[in-house]
């Protein structure tokens, strides 16, 4: 009996995820440069490649740089890769734009080291 209720609860979750994954219209493509991220709307998906150049403060804020500029990124400790990296290591950051009153930053969900 419990299994039947669980199935009814999970079906809408999986069907919604499948529909969202197939959308290719406006807003579906992630921003791929710092310059574009600085102009993007709040919650816009972002996939950036470049370098984390320095830690800004004791929180989870870092400076990220690509060929188009620099932007502040927020990377939680649990989202950092297991392999150590530095300002000379090329990385791929996946996350979303956070729009503040006077600035924008990227809230990073995944950090991947690019060889």
TIGU-818846 format. One line per 5 residues: for each residue x, y, z of C-alpha. Coordinates in Angstrom, 2 decimals. Each point is the difference from the previous one (the first is absolute). Layout:
! TIGU-818846
X/Y/Z | ...
END
This chain:
! TIGU-818846
0.00/0.00/0.00 | 2.78/2.46/0.92 | 1.79/-0.75/-3.28 | -3.04/1.15/-1.97 | -0.03/3.37/1.81
3.72/0.42/-0.58 | -0.49/-0.62/-3.72 | -2.70/2.68/-0.16 | 2.32/2.48/1.69 | 3.02/-0.72/-2.23
-1.72/-0.03/-3.40 | -0.53/3.80/-0.13 | 3.60/0.63/1.07 | 1.48/-2.14/-2.74 | -2.36/1.19/-2.72
0.71/3.68/0.79 | 3.75/-0.60/-0.09 | -0.29/-1.72/-3.37 | -1.96/2.90/-1.46 | 2.44/2.61/1.33
3.01/-1.87/-1.37 | -1.42/0.03/-3.52 | -0.65/3.75/-0.27 | 2.26/1.75/-2.52 | -1.69/3.39/-0.40
1.00/3.45/1.29 | 1.76/-0.09/3.33 | 0.92/-3.68/-0.29 | 3.63/0.58/-0.94 | 2.38/0.83/2.86
2.16/3.12/0.02 | 3.61/-0.94/-0.83 | 2.04/3.20/0.57 | 0.61/2.33/2.92 | -1.10/2.97/-2.12
-3.34/-1.69/-0.73 | -0.44/-1.01/3.66 | 0.43/3.63/1.06 | -2.98/0.93/-2.20 | -2.18/-3.07/0.62
-3.22/-0.13/1.99 | -0.22/-1.52/3.47 | 0.07/-3.82/0.04 | 1.36/-0.26/-3.57 | 1.92/-3.29/-0.43
3.76/0.47/-0.39 | 2.83/-2.24/-1.24 | 3.34/1.85/0.13 | 3.52/-1.12/-0.86 | 3.01/1.85/1.31
1.95/0.49/3.22 | -0.82/0.58/3.66 | 2.60/2.72/0.63 | -0.37/0.68/3.72 | -2.09/-0.46/3.12
-1.74/3.27/0.84 | -0.84/-0.51/3.68 | -0.49/-2.65/2.65 | -3.43/-0.85/-1.37 | -0.41/-2.02/-3.17
0.73/2.88/-2.40 | 2.66/-0.18/-2.71 | 1.01/2.02/-3.04 | -0.43/-1.81/-3.32 | 1.58/1.11/-3.28
-0.52/-0.95/-3.63 | 0.93/1.75/-3.26 | -2.90/2.48/0.38 | 0.57/1.22/3.56 | -0.29/-0.84/3.69
-2.96/-0.72/2.27 | -0.54/-1.02/3.60 | -1.03/-3.62/0.44 | -1.34/-1.71/3.09 | 1.22/-3.57/0.44
-1.09/-1.94/3.09 | 2.68/-2.25/1.49 | -2.00/-3.13/-0.82 | -0.05/1.03/-3.69 | 3.80/0.27/-0.29
1.70/-2.87/-1.85 | 1.96/-2.62/1.96 | 3.11/0.86/-2.03 | 1.77/3.17/1.15 | 0.24/2.82/-2.55
1.49/3.49/-0.23 | -0.16/3.17/-2.14 | 1.77/-1.79/-2.89 | -2.43/-2.92/-0.14 | -2.71/0.30/-2.64
-3.44/-0.80/1.40 | -3.57/-0.31/-1.19 | -2.63/1.54/2.29 | -3.68/-0.90/-0.26 | -2.57/2.02/1.90
-2.33/2.98/-0.32 | 0.11/3.78/0.09 | -0.90/1.73/3.24 | -1.12/3.56/-0.63 | 0.51/2.42/2.88
-0.99/3.65/0.23 | 3.25/1.34/-1.49 | 1.84/-3.12/-1.20 | -0.22/-3.54/-1.28 | 1.86/-3.11/1.03
-0.16/-3.68/-0.84 | -1.22/-2.55/2.53 | 2.02/-3.08/-0.97 | -1.42/-3.51/0.36 | 2.76/-2.01/-1.74
3.74/0.62/-0.39 | 1.83/-2.20/-2.51 | 3.72/0.08/-0.71 | 0.79/0.14/-3.72 | 3.25/-1.62/-1.14
END
